[in-house]
Amino acid sequence: MGKKHFVYILLTENNTLYCGYTDDVEKRFAAHLEGRGAKYTKANKPVKILWQKEFETKQDAMKEEYRIKHKLTRQEKLNLIKSSHIS
């Protein structure tokens, strides 16, 4: 079994969205909660994981992370989350 690759979107307590890449979503979320995940989530405490998707390759996951971060508006990100809700 190969390594897993995920892109995820977090909701912060400031009601902002943060998108990232990881090979372990739960472990990465815990790192964000401890202030070790990213500079952004150190200043904007994450509340919960809103969305995650698994990819075959790291390259595919990184492409999707870039697309979400740099190409999608907040509303488009919310639509993505709504269309594939993980609750």
Rosetta constraint file for C-alpha pairs under 8 A:
AtomPair CA 3 CA 23 HARMONIC 7.01 0.50
AtomPair CA 4 CA 23 HARMONIC 5.29 0.50
AtomPair CA 4 CA 24 HARMONIC 7.47 0.50
AtomPair CA 4 CA 54 HARMONIC 6.93 0.50
AtomPair CA 4 CA 55 HARMONIC 7.08 0.50
AtomPair CA 4 CA 56 HARMONIC 7.15 0.50
AtomPair CA 4 CA 57 HARMONIC 7.72 0.50
AtomPair CA 5 CA 21 HARMONIC 7.39 0.50
AtomPair CA 5 CA 22 HARMONIC 6.06 0.50
AtomPair CA 5 CA 23 HARMONIC 4.66 0.50
AtomPair CA 5 CA 24 HARMONIC 7.63 0.50
AtomPair CA 5 CA 54 HARMONIC 5.62 0.50
AtomPair CA 5 CA 55 HARMONIC 5.26 0.50
AtomPair CA 5 CA 56 HARMONIC 6.73 0.50
AtomPair CA 5 CA 57 HARMONIC 6.35 0.50
AtomPair CA 5 CA 58 HARMONIC 5.62 0.50
AtomPair CA 5 CA 61 HARMONIC 6.23 0.50
AtomPair CA 6 CA 21 HARMONIC 5.68 0.50
AtomPair CA 6 CA 22 HARMONIC 5.34 0.50
AtomPair CA 6 CA 23 HARMONIC 5.80 0.50
AtomPair CA 6 CA 24 HARMONIC 7.29 0.50
AtomPair CA 6 CA 25 HARMONIC 7.00 0.50
AtomPair CA 6 CA 52 HARMONIC 6.53 0.50
AtomPair CA 6 CA 53 HARMONIC 5.46 0.50
AtomPair CA 6 CA 54 HARMONIC 4.48 0.50
AtomPair CA 6 CA 55 HARMONIC 5.97 0.50
AtomPair CA 6 CA 61 HARMONIC 6.15 0.50
AtomPair CA 7 CA 19 HARMONIC 7.12 0.50
AtomPair CA 7 CA 20 HARMONIC 5.67 0.50
AtomPair CA 7 CA 21 HARMONIC 4.52 0.50
AtomPair CA 7 CA 22 HARMONIC 6.50 0.50
AtomPair CA 7 CA 52 HARMONIC 5.59 0.50
AtomPair CA 7 CA 53 HARMONIC 5.53 0.50
AtomPair CA 7 CA 54 HARMONIC 6.75 0.50
AtomPair CA 7 CA 55 HARMONIC 7.93 0.50
AtomPair CA 7 CA 61 HARMONIC 5.97 0.50
AtomPair CA 7 CA 62 HARMONIC 7.67 0.50
AtomPair CA 7 CA 64 HARMONIC 7.20 0.50
AtomPair CA 7 CA 65 HARMONIC 5.97 0.50
AtomPair CA 8 CA 19 HARMONIC 5.60 0.50
AtomPair CA 8 CA 20 HARMONIC 5.52 0.50
AtomPair CA 8 CA 21 HARMONIC 6.42 0.50
AtomPair CA 8 CA 22 HARMONIC 7.96 0.50
AtomPair CA 8 CA 25 HARMONIC 7.36 0.50
AtomPair CA 8 CA 49 HARMONIC 7.18 0.50
AtomPair CA 8 CA 50 HARMONIC 7.58 0.50
AtomPair CA 8 CA 51 HARMONIC 5.42 0.50
AtomPair CA 8 CA 52 HARMONIC 4.13 0.50
AtomPair CA 8 CA 53 HARMONIC 6.53 0.50
AtomPair CA 9 CA 17 HARMONIC 6.45 0.50
AtomPair CA 9 CA 18 HARMONIC 5.41 0.50
AtomPair CA 9 CA 19 HARMONIC 4.38 0.50
AtomPair CA 9 CA 20 HARMONIC 6.59 0.50
AtomPair CA 9 CA 49 HARMONIC 6.09 0.50
AtomPair CA 9 CA 50 HARMONIC 5.65 0.50
AtomPair CA 9 CA 51 HARMONIC 5.14 0.50
AtomPair CA 9 CA 52 HARMONIC 6.46 0.50
AtomPair CA 10 CA 17 HARMONIC 5.58 0.50
AtomPair CA 10 CA 18 HARMONIC 5.07 0.50
AtomPair CA 10 CA 19 HARMONIC 6.42 0.50
AtomPair CA 10 CA 46 HARMONIC 6.29 0.50
AtomPair CA 10 CA 47 HARMONIC 7.20 0.50
AtomPair CA 10 CA 48 HARMONIC 5.73 0.50
AtomPair CA 10 CA 49 HARMONIC 4.51 0.50
AtomPair CA 10 CA 50 HARMONIC 5.45 0.50
AtomPair CA 10 CA 51 HARMONIC 7.15 0.50
AtomPair CA 11 CA 15 HARMONIC 6.13 0.50
AtomPair CA 11 CA 16 HARMONIC 5.88 0.50
AtomPair CA 11 CA 17 HARMONIC 4.90 0.50
AtomPair CA 11 CA 18 HARMONIC 6.58 0.50
AtomPair CA 11 CA 46 HARMONIC 5.72 0.50
AtomPair CA 11 CA 47 HARMONIC 5.61 0.50
AtomPair CA 11 CA 48 HARMONIC 5.55 0.50
AtomPair CA 11 CA 49 HARMONIC 6.41 0.50
AtomPair CA 11 CA 50 HARMONIC 6.41 0.50
AtomPair CA 12 CA 16 HARMONIC 5.32 0.50
AtomPair CA 12 CA 17 HARMONIC 6.27 0.50
AtomPair CA 12 CA 18 HARMONIC 7.44 0.50
AtomPair CA 12 CA 41 HARMONIC 7.63 0.50
AtomPair CA 12 CA 44 HARMONIC 5.82 0.50
AtomPair CA 12 CA 45 HARMONIC 5.32 0.50
AtomPair CA 12 CA 46 HARMONIC 3.96 0.50
AtomPair CA 12 CA 47 HARMONIC 5.08 0.50
AtomPair CA 12 CA 48 HARMONIC 7.26 0.50
AtomPair CA 13 CA 44 HARMONIC 6.64 0.50
AtomPair CA 13 CA 45 HARMONIC 5.73 0.50
AtomPair CA 13 CA 46 HARMONIC 6.03 0.50
AtomPair CA 13 CA 47 HARMONIC 5.75 0.50
AtomPair CA 14 CA 44 HARMONIC 6.47 0.50
AtomPair CA 14 CA 45 HARMONIC 7.69 0.50
AtomPair CA 16 CA 44 HARMONIC 7.95 0.50
AtomPair CA 17 CA 74 HARMONIC 7.71 0.50
AtomPair CA 18 CA 40 HARMONIC 7.88 0.50
AtomPair CA 18 CA 41 HARMONIC 7.63 0.50
AtomPair CA 19 CA 65 HARMONIC 6.66 0.50
AtomPair CA 19 CA 68 HARMONIC 7.16 0.50
AtomPair CA 19 CA 69 HARMONIC 6.27 0.50
AtomPair CA 20 CA 65 HARMONIC 6.17 0.50
AtomPair CA 21 CA 61 HARMONIC 6.88 0.50
AtomPair CA 21 CA 62 HARMONIC 6.67 0.50
AtomPair CA 21 CA 65 HARMONIC 6.44 0.50
AtomPair CA 22 CA 28 HARMONIC 6.71 0.50
AtomPair CA 24 CA 28 HARMONIC 6.11 0.50
AtomPair CA 25 CA 29 HARMONIC 6.02 0.50
AtomPair CA 25 CA 52 HARMONIC 7.93 0.50
AtomPair CA 26 CA 30 HARMONIC 6.24 0.50
AtomPair CA 27 CA 31 HARMONIC 6.33 0.50
AtomPair CA 28 CA 32 HARMONIC 6.26 0.50
AtomPair CA 28 CA 37 HARMONIC 6.54 0.50
AtomPair CA 29 CA 33 HARMONIC 6.24 0.50
AtomPair CA 29 CA 37 HARMONIC 7.42 0.50
AtomPair CA 29 CA 49 HARMONIC 7.62 0.50
AtomPair CA 30 CA 34 HARMONIC 6.28 0.50
AtomPair CA 31 CA 35 HARMONIC 6.33 0.50
AtomPair CA 31 CA 36 HARMONIC 5.00 0.50
AtomPair CA 31 CA 37 HARMONIC 4.81 0.50
AtomPair CA 32 CA 36 HARMONIC 5.44 0.50
AtomPair CA 32 CA 37 HARMONIC 3.95 0.50
AtomPair CA 32 CA 38 HARMONIC 6.62 0.50
AtomPair CA 32 CA 41 HARMONIC 6.01 0.50
AtomPair CA 32 CA 42 HARMONIC 6.98 0.50
AtomPair CA 32 CA 45 HARMONIC 7.56 0.50
AtomPair CA 32 CA 46 HARMONIC 6.81 0.50
AtomPair CA 33 CA 37 HARMONIC 7.51 0.50
AtomPair CA 33 CA 41 HARMONIC 7.87 0.50
AtomPair CA 33 CA 45 HARMONIC 6.66 0.50
AtomPair CA 33 CA 46 HARMONIC 6.32 0.50
AtomPair CA 35 CA 41 HARMONIC 6.73 0.50
AtomPair CA 35 CA 42 HARMONIC 4.62 0.50
AtomPair CA 35 CA 45 HARMONIC 7.84 0.50
AtomPair CA 36 CA 42 HARMONIC 6.99 0.50
AtomPair CA 37 CA 41 HARMONIC 6.62 0.50
AtomPair CA 37 CA 42 HARMONIC 7.22 0.50
AtomPair CA 38 CA 42 HARMONIC 6.18 0.50
AtomPair CA 39 CA 43 HARMONIC 6.71 0.50
AtomPair CA 40 CA 44 HARMONIC 5.98 0.50
AtomPair CA 41 CA 45 HARMONIC 5.26 0.50
AtomPair CA 41 CA 46 HARMONIC 6.26 0.50
AtomPair CA 50 CA 81 HARMONIC 6.60 0.50
AtomPair CA 50 CA 85 HARMONIC 7.42 0.50
AtomPair CA 50 CA 86 HARMONIC 7.06 0.50
AtomPair CA 50 CA 87 HARMONIC 7.91 0.50
AtomPair CA 51 CA 81 HARMONIC 5.60 0.50
AtomPair CA 51 CA 84 HARMONIC 7.53 0.50
AtomPair CA 51 CA 85 HARMONIC 6.56 0.50
AtomPair CA 51 CA 86 HARMONIC 6.17 0.50
AtomPair CA 52 CA 86 HARMONIC 7.58 0.50
AtomPair CA 54 CA 61 HARMONIC 7.60 0.50
AtomPair CA 55 CA 60 HARMONIC 6.29 0.50
AtomPair CA 55 CA 61 HARMONIC 5.56 0.50
AtomPair CA 56 CA 60 HARMONIC 7.01 0.50
AtomPair CA 56 CA 61 HARMONIC 7.83 0.50
AtomPair CA 57 CA 61 HARMONIC 6.43 0.50
AtomPair CA 58 CA 62 HARMONIC 6.02 0.50
AtomPair CA 59 CA 63 HARMONIC 6.16 0.50
AtomPair CA 60 CA 64 HARMONIC 6.33 0.50
AtomPair CA 61 CA 65 HARMONIC 6.14 0.50
AtomPair CA 62 CA 66 HARMONIC 6.16 0.50
AtomPair CA 63 CA 67 HARMONIC 6.19 0.50
AtomPair CA 64 CA 68 HARMONIC 6.10 0.50
AtomPair CA 65 CA 69 HARMONIC 6.03 0.50
AtomPair CA 66 CA 70 HARMONIC 5.78 0.50
AtomPair CA 66 CA 71 HARMONIC 7.56 0.50
AtomPair CA 67 CA 71 HARMONIC 5.06 0.50
AtomPair CA 67 CA 72 HARMONIC 6.73 0.50
AtomPair CA 68 CA 72 HARMONIC 5.18 0.50
AtomPair CA 68 CA 77 HARMONIC 7.01 0.50
AtomPair CA 72 CA 76 HARMONIC 5.55 0.50
AtomPair CA 72 CA 77 HARMONIC 6.16 0.50
AtomPair CA 73 CA 77 HARMONIC 6.27 0.50
AtomPair CA 74 CA 78 HARMONIC 6.23 0.50
AtomPair CA 75 CA 79 HARMONIC 6.13 0.50
AtomPair CA 76 CA 80 HARMONIC 6.18 0.50
AtomPair CA 77 CA 81 HARMONIC 6.28 0.50
AtomPair CA 78 CA 82 HARMONIC 6.08 0.50
AtomPair CA 79 CA 83 HARMONIC 6.03 0.50
AtomPair CA 80 CA 84 HARMONIC 6.56 0.50
AtomPair CA 81 CA 85 HARMONIC 5.60 0.50
